[in-house]
Amino acid sequence: MSDSVRSQTADVIVLGAGIVGVSAAYAARQRGLSVVVVDRREPGSETSYGNAGIISSGSITPLNNPSLWNALPKYLTNRHAALRWDPAWAIRNADWVVRFLANAAPSRLRPRATALHGLIGASLKLHREWIVRADAGQRIRETGWLKAWRSDTVGAAKGEQAFLAEYGIASQLLDRQAISALEPNILPVYKVGLLHTQTASVGSPGAVVKAYARMFAGAGGEIRQSDIRAIEPDGEGWRVVLADGGMSARHVVVALGPWSPDLLRPLGYRVPLAFERGYHREFKPNPARSLQRPIHDAEGSFLMTPMEQGIRVTSGVELTGRDAPSSFAQLDQVIPLARGVVEFGETVGEPWRGARPTLPDSLPMIGPAPRHSGLWLAFGNQHIGFTTGPATGAAIAAMIGGATPPFDVGPFSPSRYL
Ligand SMILES: Cc1cc2nc3c(=O)[nH]c(=O)nc-3n(C[C@H](O)[C@H](O)[C@H](O)COP(=O)(O)OP(=O)(O)OC[C@H]3O[C@@H](n4cnc5c(N)ncnc54)[C@H](O)[C@@H]3O)c2cc1C
């Protein structure tokens, strides 16, 4: 786009065109505001591209829940597929680690589950509306999500089912035969399953974000591709400094996912964000052995999702610096296990790495920056940002417009950390 047709001002500039930024931009545009979304890449090219594509009704229990304490001894060896950690990083970020572990206390579970339940419920509703409106309805699968155990841990599955039921989230307990009936092409390695029946998934999360971005542009929004260098207070509003110029707006929304703290630091905000990095590798599916839904191997610590370009195997968590070199150890550990569940062919493309942006309480920041008017924060959506992006964005747009957000945003207030 040439400079002459680019807007120099807008009501709202959204920084970042992942699922969160695109959602905030579209929701703000729906409120009649002029909106520009800026990203150095095409929409949906980073974390929102490489995830497992699950739009999860049941992910109300953060990773730092009371069971983490029991699991810690096995993670300390740094050989488990579920969690690897860099000791030097842990020492440098001891404050985050201590706060993250403190949030695993039993008393901290229900308030956070309740908060996430509100955010997720509102988001599922928006995803189901928007995906149809964005002409991408064929990309959503309403086949649920299967969590499966190799050992006879029916107690764990029943406990999870009962907890979900308290929040009105439906699931079905399955035995080996029921799992085979549901997924006839997998080998009978699982003894127990829990099917999250109200969960959906998509075959290409990046394509869904791009479809939402097209819907935003179709509604009169502007998408600008540029590197964002700084955000600076400018009179009543903000100036955004870009690699190829600048723009001004009354409101700026920071939706830069794992990169969000970088541009906030010069404004005096030290955001305690850590990076739960994860990897994926994709494989040619065997058409005679297709999967119907994502499968979470609870003890193998990996996920398998049927994607448009192949079967995507995603890894557990690697706690280290956002930009530290890749280590494919966790993927290498789980791929033989995945091959033992369903037959698939050679790899497709290169392995991918992303960073789940996570605050110590595993709740995103959704709301105004405490010390600057017109600056809005929308990031930290941890393992469930693809699910929760739409309502995160809609809440920010509502707050900008002085309206009531679609869920209780109190627990997500940035002022709890800033
Ligand atoms: C392995 C893995 C599996 C996952 N599986 C799921 C799942 O199944 N379901 C689910 O709900 N969630 C899942 N997640 C989490 C989810 O992917 C993230 O929470 C979500 O994508 C975060 O979205 P975002 O918009 O905040 O960030 P991003 O998608 O990363 O968007 C941030 C954008 O900011 C841009 N940007 C950054 N800095 C600059 C700059 N200086 N200038 C210009 N642009 C900039 C980037 O280019 C990027 O496009 C998974 C994550 C991982 C890593």
The ligand as an SDF file (V2000), in Angstrom:
LIG
                    3D

 53 58  0  0  0  0  0  0  0  0999 V2000
    2.7170  -25.5400   20.9440 C   0  0  0  0  0  0  0  0  0  0  0  0
    1.5350  -24.6650   21.2340 C   0  0  0  0  0  0  0  0  0  0  0  0
    0.2510  -25.2040   21.1720 C   0  0  0  0  0  0  0  0  0  0  0  0
   -0.8610  -24.4090   21.4610 C   0  0  0  0  0  0  0  0  0  0  0  0
   -2.1190  -24.9340   21.3180 N   0  0  0  0  0  0  0  0  0  0  0  0
   -3.2020  -24.1540   21.5560 C   0  0  0  0  0  0  0  0  0  0  0  0
   -4.5140  -24.6710   21.3320 C   0  0  0  0  0  0  0  0  0  0  0  0
   -4.7070  -25.7880   20.8800 O   0  0  0  0  0  0  0  0  0  0  0  0
   -5.5810  -23.8670   21.6300 N   0  0  0  0  0  0  0  0  0  0  0  0
   -5.4110  -22.6000   22.1170 C   0  0  0  0  0  0  0  0  0  0  0  0
   -6.4060  -21.9540   22.4080 O   0  0  0  0  0  0  0  0  0  0  0  0
   -4.1730  -22.0560   22.2440 N   0  0  0  0  0  0  0  0  0  0  0  0
   -3.0700  -22.8030   21.9960 C   0  0  0  0  0  0  0  0  0  0  0  0
   -1.8180  -22.2860   22.1490 N   0  0  0  0  0  0  0  0  0  0  0  0
   -1.6710  -20.8990   22.6570 C   0  0  0  0  0  0  0  0  0  0  0  0
   -1.9360  -19.8670   21.5810 C   0  0  0  0  0  0  0  0  0  0  0  0
   -1.3160  -20.2460   20.3700 O   0  0  0  0  0  0  0  0  0  0  0  0
   -1.4230  -18.4920   22.0240 C   0  0  0  0  0  0  0  0  0  0  0  0
   -1.8660  -18.1940   23.3390 O   0  0  0  0  0  0  0  0  0  0  0  0
   -1.9700  -17.4010   21.0800 C   0  0  0  0  0  0  0  0  0  0  0  0
   -1.6930  -17.7310   19.7470 O   0  0  0  0  0  0  0  0  0  0  0  0
   -1.3850  -16.0440   21.4210 C   0  0  0  0  0  0  0  0  0  0  0  0
   -1.9230  -15.1440   20.4650 O   0  0  0  0  0  0  0  0  0  0  0  0
   -1.4540  -13.6320   20.4010 P   0  0  0  0  0  0  0  0  0  0  0  0
   -2.2940  -12.9440   19.4060 O   0  0  0  0  0  0  0  0  0  0  0  0
   -1.4010  -13.0960   21.7970 O   0  0  0  0  0  0  0  0  0  0  0  0
    0.0910  -13.7170   19.9420 O   0  0  0  0  0  0  0  0  0  0  0  0
    0.7280  -13.9620   18.4840 P   0  0  0  0  0  0  0  0  0  0  0  0
   -0.1050  -14.8760   17.6870 O   0  0  0  0  0  0  0  0  0  0  0  0
    2.1400  -14.3510   18.7110 O   0  0  0  0  0  0  0  0  0  0  0  0
    0.6660  -12.5250   17.8210 O   0  0  0  0  0  0  0  0  0  0  0  0
    1.5670  -11.4990   18.1780 C   0  0  0  0  0  0  0  0  0  0  0  0
    1.9270  -10.7500   16.9070 C   0  0  0  0  0  0  0  0  0  0  0  0
    2.7460   -9.6290   17.2420 O   0  0  0  0  0  0  0  0  0  0  0  0
    3.6250   -9.4220   16.1440 C   0  0  0  0  0  0  0  0  0  0  0  0
    4.7550   -8.6150   16.6110 N   0  0  0  0  0  0  0  0  0  0  0  0
    5.5230   -8.8100   17.7070 C   0  0  0  0  0  0  0  0  0  0  0  0
    6.4130   -7.8320   17.8360 N   0  0  0  0  0  0  0  0  0  0  0  0
    6.2240   -6.9790   16.8020 C   0  0  0  0  0  0  0  0  0  0  0  0
    6.8340   -5.7600   16.3940 C   0  0  0  0  0  0  0  0  0  0  0  0
    7.8260   -5.1790   17.1050 N   0  0  0  0  0  0  0  0  0  0  0  0
    6.3980   -5.1690   15.2730 N   0  0  0  0  0  0  0  0  0  0  0  0
    5.3880   -5.7100   14.5340 C   0  0  0  0  0  0  0  0  0  0  0  0
    4.7580   -6.8540   14.8890 N   0  0  0  0  0  0  0  0  0  0  0  0
    5.1750   -7.4750   16.0050 C   0  0  0  0  0  0  0  0  0  0  0  0
    4.0310  -10.8230   15.7260 C   0  0  0  0  0  0  0  0  0  0  0  0
    4.4960  -10.8260   14.3800 O   0  0  0  0  0  0  0  0  0  0  0  0
    2.7350  -11.5880   15.9090 C   0  0  0  0  0  0  0  0  0  0  0  0
    1.9850  -11.7270   14.7200 O   0  0  0  0  0  0  0  0  0  0  0  0
   -0.6810  -23.0490   21.8460 C   0  0  0  0  0  0  0  0  0  0  0  0
    0.6080  -22.4940   21.8620 C   0  0  0  0  0  0  0  0  0  0  0  0
    1.7130  -23.2920   21.5480 C   0  0  0  0  0  0  0  0  0  0  0  0
    3.0740  -22.6730   21.5470 C   0  0  0  0  0  0  0  0  0  0  0  0
  1  2  1  0
  2  3  1  0
  2 52  2  0
  3  4  2  0
  4  5  1  0
  4 50  1  0
  5  6  2  0
  6  7  1  0
  6 13  1  0
  7  8  2  0
  7  9  1  0
  9 10  1  0
 10 11  2  0
 10 12  1  0
 12 13  2  0
 13 14  1  0
 14 15  1  0
 14 50  1  0
 15 16  1  0
 16 17  1  0
 16 18  1  0
 18 19  1  0
 18 20  1  0
 20 21  1  0
 20 22  1  0
 22 23  1  0
 23 24  1  0
 24 25  2  0
 24 26  1  0
 24 27  1  0
 27 28  1  0
 28 29  2  0
 28 30  1  0
 28 31  1  0
 31 32  1  0
 32 33  1  0
 33 34  1  0
 33 48  1  0
 34 35  1  0
 35 36  1  0
 35 46  1  0
 36 37  1  0
 36 45  1  0
 37 38  2  0
 38 39  1  0
 39 40  1  0
 39 45  2  0
 40 41  1  0
 40 42  2  0
 42 43  1  0
 43 44  2  0
 44 45  1  0
 46 47  1  0
 46 48  1  0
 48 49  1  0
 50 51  2  0
 51 52  1  0
 52 53  1  0
M  END
$$$$
